[in-house]
Amino acid sequence: MAAHFYDILFARYPQVRSLFPAELDVQRERLVRALLRIVELVDDTDNLTAFCSRLGRGHRKFGTQSAHYPAVGECLLQALSHFAGPAWSPALETAWQRAYTAAAEVMVRAAEEDARDRPAVWDAHIIEHVHRGHGIAEITVQPHQPYPFVAGQYVSVETPWAPRLWRQYSPAHAPRSGSELTFHVRAVPGGKVSNALVHLARPADVLRLGPPEGDMVLRQTRQRDLLFVAGGTGLAPIRALIEEAAREGIGDAREVSLFIGARTADELYGLDDMLRMSQRYHWLRVRAAVSHERIV
């Protein structure tokens, strides 16, 4: 269905093709996931509005304009009716039209509000690139404009080697006064963005950043102990949250436990760094776990 939708869209409105990457596999998956999510939330107005608002704000980095939404809706209904076959009816078409129109209106409104407060994208140049082994690089970038975010959030990144392909990475630290961001990136087999960042990127190269997203953040109102589980570069947002807990004094009132997992002890990425952090903060306990070897 998603492939058929994009075929119709690009045939009827070829001018929008430049907004999309050359390969659409990931884009098709995202479209289907978004549609399924809208269907799941159709009777939950608050969460549906929040979801569509995030989509609208996030679509600004693609260059999406309000005029694009009617074209997308037209082609989407055409694709849905094609695959629904005999099940498609005037009532079903009306329901989908109403659902899409409501979602699009929320997305457009959220994008317009967002445009008043911040840019759609931030240019940022690499100031440090360090290989950490196992196909992982630690990359620090300096945005050309202030880049506000909250510890635990993630950032969409586009490289010059894969235009219009955006991949999400979490800063491995709480916000800094200089706005620089450090990402831990693992080169994924076949991953055009991750391999470019690890193997091709060098200091002075310019990347583009989308707005920060995600709500995996610390909440001052909650007083329960904190338990974190991470492996590989998934440690990045957890490290940022622990750093934020130290900065805000949250750790003084709660116990914070971190489990770092890997297949072997040699692959326990970031363990030494977190052990050093636990020596600074008495409330932080760090434990390692491996699945493919026995630790004596």
N, C-alpha and C positions, 0 to 999 in steps of 0.2 A: 504494500500500500504506500509506504513512504517513497519507494523508488518511483512508483507511478505518479505520485503527487509532484515530485520534483521534475519529472519529465514534462508534465502539463505546465507547471509554473514557468520553466525556462523556455518552453515553446511559445507560450502566450505572452510572457513578459521577459524577453531575453535581456533586458537592461538590468535585471536583478542578479543575473548570474555572477557578476563580478563581486557580489557580497559574500559569496560562498567559496570554500576551498575547492581545489581541483578534484579531490577525492571526497566523496560524500558519505562513506560508510558510517563514521561517527555521527555525522549530522543526521542521518536517517534514524539512528538509534535514539538520539536525543529528541527528535520530533515525536517518535512513538511513545517514549517515556513521558514526555510532557502531556500528550493527549490522554494517556492513561491516568496521569495524575489529576488532570482537570475533571475527568469522568468520576474518579474516586471522590473528589472534593465538591462535586456539583451541588450537594445539599449542605455543605459546610461553608457558609458565606465568608466568615472571617479568614479561615485558612486558605480558601480559594483566592481571596483578594490578596493575601500575603504572598502566595505562590506566584500569581500572575504579576504582581508588582515587582518581585525579584526578577522574573523573566524580562519584564519591560526595561528595567534598569540595566540588566546584563546585556540586552540586545543593542544598546547604544554603541558598544564597542565594535559591532559588526557594521555600523553605518545604517542601521534600520531607521526608516522614516515613517511617520504616521500614514503617509500615502501608500505604503507597501501593504498595510494590513488588509484592505479590501481585496487586493489581488490574491493574497495568500488564502483568505477565507473562501473566495470563489473556487480556487483550484483544490483546496482541501475538501470541500463538499463534493466536487466532481470525483475526486479519488475515492472518497468514502462511498458514494453512491455506486461507483463501478464495482467495488468489492463486496458491497452489501447485497447486490443482485436483487432478487425478488423481495428481500426483506426491506428494501428501501421504499419509503412511502412519503407522501406529502407531510404527514405529521412528524415523521422522523427527521425529514429535512428541515422543518420549522424548528424542531428542538435543537438540532445541531447548529442551525443558523443563529438562534438566540444565544446558545452557549458560547459559540465562537465570538459573536459580537460583544457579549459581556466581558469575556476574557480580553479581547483586543482593546476595549475601552479602558480597562484597568491598566493594561500594559502601556498604552499611549499616555495616559495621565501620569503614571509613575515615571515614565521616561522624561516627560516635560518638566515635572517637579525636580527630578534629579539633575536635569540640565541647568537649572538655576543655581545649583550649589557646587557642582564639580564638573570637570571635563569628562568626556566619554572614555578617553584613554590617556595614559601618562607615558611619555618617552622616558627611558632610563638607560644609562650607559653602564656597562660592566666595569667595576673598579678593582675587582679581585676574582681570580678563578683558580681554585686549588683542587687537585685530584686527591680523593680520600681512599682509593682502592675499591675493588669490587664494582667497578663501573659507576662510582658515585663521585660527583663533583660538588664542591661547596662554592656557590656563586653569589657574590655581593654586587648589588647594583645601586646606583645613585639616581633616583627619579629627578627629572628636571624641574618638577614642581613638588611642593609638599604632598606627601602621600599618607593621609590619616588612615589607620586601621586599628583593630582591636586584637590582642593576643588570642590565637586560636583560629582566626579567620584564614581564608585562602585567597590566592590571587591568580587570575587568568593571565597567561604569558604567551605572547606571539613573538616569534623569531624571524629575522630576515631570510632564513633558509627555508622556511615553510610558511609562506604568506597565508593569512586567514585561517591558519590552524592554531587554535588556542588550547592550551593545556593548563591545568590548575596545580599550583604549588603553594605550600604554606610557609610563610616566614618562620625561621627557626628561633625567634626571639620576640620579646615584647617590643612595643614601639620605641624607637630611638630618637634622640633630639635632632639628629641630622637627617632623618627620613630615609637613610639607606636601609636596604632590605637584603637579607641573606637567605638563600634557598639551598636546600640539599636535594640534588637531582640525581636519580639513578637512570642510567641508559637502559631503556626497555627494548627488548628485541623487536625490531620493526618500527619502533617509535621515532617518527621523524623529528618531533620537537625535542624529546629527551636526549636523543643521540646528538642532535645539533648542539644543544646546550653543554653536553658533557665533552664531546670530541672536537667540535668546531669553534665554539665560542672562545673569545679572547678578550682581555681588557680593552676598553674603548668601543667595543661593539655595542650597538644600540638595540634594545628590546622595546616592546610595547607592553604595557600593563593595563589590564582591565580593572574595574573597581573592586575593592575588597568585598568578599561575600562570606556567608556562613555564620551560624549562631552557636558554635561550640566554644563558648566564652565563659569565664568565671562570673558568678553572680554573688555579689556581696551579701545578699539577703539569706543565702543558704549557709548553714553552719555545720553540715555534715562533713566527715572526713572525705578525702579525695583519693580515688583509686584510678590510676592510669595504666593502660596496657598498650605497648607500641612495638613495632618491629621495623627495621630498615629505616628508610627516609620518612616513614610514618611517625618517627620520633619528633620531627620538626615542630608541629603544632603543640605537641605535649611539652616539649622543652620551653616553648614560648609561654604556655600557661603556667608552668612552674616558676619561670622567671617573673611573671606577673604576680603570682602568689607571694613571692618574696618581696617584690616592690611594694605591694599593697598591705603587707603584714598579715595576709590571710593564713600563712603557714603557722604563725604563732598561736592561732586558736584551733587549728585542725592538724591532724596527722595526714601526711601526703605520702602515698605509696606508689612506686613506679615499677612495673614489670617490663623488662625488655626481652623480647623473644627473637630467636633465630634458629636455623637448622643446626649450625655448629657454632662453637665458641668463637671461631675466627670471624664469623659473620655478625657478631654482636655489635652492630654499628652504633657508635655514640656512647657505648657503655662507660668508657674511661672519663669522658666529659661529664656524664651525669654522676659518676662516683665522686668526682671532684666537687661537683655542685652539692652533693649530699654532705661533704665534709664542711662546707660553709654554712649549711642550714640544718640544724639539729632535727627539724621536723620532717625531713625528706628521707625516705627509705627506698633504696634502689636494689632490685633483685634481678638476676638474669635467669633465663630459662632457654634450654636448647632441646630440639626434638630428635636429632639424628646422631647423637653421640652421648656417651656416658661421661659425666664429669666426676673425676675421682678426688 
